[in-house]
């Protein structure tokens, strides 16, 4: 009996949550040209940073491979 009460309370809570969530959705205004320019600048800066990070990672991986090859040759 108590299990049925608990499941009905969960169902009622879920239904109430869904009903409230539907009424909360709002539409944001379109970004201005200035905001779009700022976003494009930020994206370009982030892309440049990601490119530098990828280059640094590749360089460190190359050093690790070189080190492995060098030390492996002396172990044999």
N, C-alpha and C positions, 0 to 999 in steps of 0.2 A: 504494500500500500504506500509506504513512504517513498519507495523508488518511483512510483508513478507520479507522486507530487513533485519530486525533485525534477524529473524529466519534463513535466509540464511547466515548471518554473523556468527551466533552461529554454524551452521552446518559446515561452512568452517573452523572455528577455531577448532572445535572438530576433523575434519578430519585431519587437519594439526598436531594437538597434537598426534593423534594416529600414524600418519606416522613417526613422529620424535621419538616417544617412541619405536617403533619397531627397529629402528637402533641403539638405545643406549644400548640394552642389551649386557652384557659382562659376560664371565665366569671367576670366580675367581680360582686361582690355588689351588690345594689340600693343606691342612694344613700339616706342617712338624710334625715329631714325637714330637719335643719339644713343638710345639703349641698344639698338641693333649694332651700331658701330662699336660700342664698348664691348659687347658680347663677342663680336668678331675679333677684336683686338685681344681679348682675354683668351679666346680659342687659339689664336695664332701663337700667343706667348706660351700657352700650355703645350701646344704641338712642338714648339721649339725645345722646350724643356724635356719633353718626352724623347725627342730625337737625340738630345745630348745624353740623356740617361741611357738610351739604347746603345749609343756609341761607347760610352764608358763601360757598360756591361760587356759588350763584345770585346773591348780591349782587355778587360780583366780576365775574361774567359780564355782569350788567346794566350795571355801570360800564364794562366794555370795549365793550359795544355803544353806549352813550351817547357814549363817546369817539370811536369809529369814525364814528358819524353826525355828530358835531360837526366832526371833522377832514375828513371826506369832503366836507362842504358847502363848506368853505373851499378845497378843492383844485379845484373845478370852475370 
